[in-house]
Amino acid sequence: MKHALFIVSLLDGKGPTGVEKHFNDMLHQARCHEIDAELVAPYPRRGIARKGAAMAARMIGTFDRERAAIFDAWIETKTLERKLAGILPRYAALGRTITLCAQDPLSALAALQVKAGHDCRVVIVIHYNVSVAEEMFLKGETTVQGPLWNFAFRTERQALARVDQIIFVSEFMRKLTLQRMPELDSVSHTVIPNFIADSPASEAVTSFDADLISIGTLEPRKNQVFLLRVLARAAQLGHRYTLTLVGNGPEAGRLQQQAAELGVAGQVHFAGFCKNAGNLIVRHRVLAHAARIENMPITLIEALAAGRPILAPAVGGITEIFDHGVEGYHWPLQDVDSAAALLIELLGRPDIYASFSQAALVRYRSKFDGDLLVSHWLTTILNSHGSSHTGWQKTWRPMPALDRDPMAQA
């Protein structure tokens, strides 16, 4: 029996986020394996009803920003429900086995609501860091125990308890989630890391756009100001390195001001949003990352695929991507001097750099290559281990067990 896969998300798939890269790659891979695959998102926002709802949300926001966000989330959920309810009967009539793969708890609740009247499977992929409420708090959208905070926690708990399958992209998030909600241990769940599909091979380049590249939204959690401080400290020690910052966000102006104050403005290129930013990594010597918490950042996996060493903190799922002293260094976010020393050693020692670069490619090919993981993703999402449609199952090999506790570095 042929499958139909619907990616359900609050994102439209056109943005720069790692979540969108993941599900766009997943849609592409599913179609390559003759699976009907489609994105369902609450866009475009058209119609009198949607415009009226947006106006109502703005009115509520004038006196209560958090409740306005909750109201807008409710509207998006209802939009998703309506879209799914209109699509599913057509595929059911074609005899398809239907799976709804939600990319966030709110989308999962919409999918579960529709499942009540349709024969389908609901899966959720955990992309967020710690919790949706925590991410909203770090962005300044809510306060601890505020209305939006509590709404996000309720949504997460309700959705995860009712889905057919939970897929974590890091062991870090699996452990953290089950510690917060031990009742989820009875829900089918597994860990499958993110993958890079059709990754460009590492290139031997003779000139670089800059020494370092960092890719991500310019927001407080990503902590790009740390990179500027490391550059400044290295310059004080006589080592002038250059950095490309890729991404837009609310911190852009402050980071530009900080670069000027630290005296490194001439060393930093603010590239803004770049489509397919991962392709830029090969034009740089090192991938630098400074986020205070991460789940399984795809940009680090892209660096491995490009054969580029990584400098990133030992937080969250990052320790599952690369090992300190093998494919790069885990630098300390609380110690700029030590971080600068690691940067200087990496770029000043050709033997270390060559060793890390080679190890990065080996790590990518053994753990994150799409040829290894796509089949695992598809069989898990579609629950098709015993299916007669086995075209995507030929390359999957079980992932090796982790040899350390990722929570130790959280």
Disulfide bonds with the S-S distance in Angstrom:
none
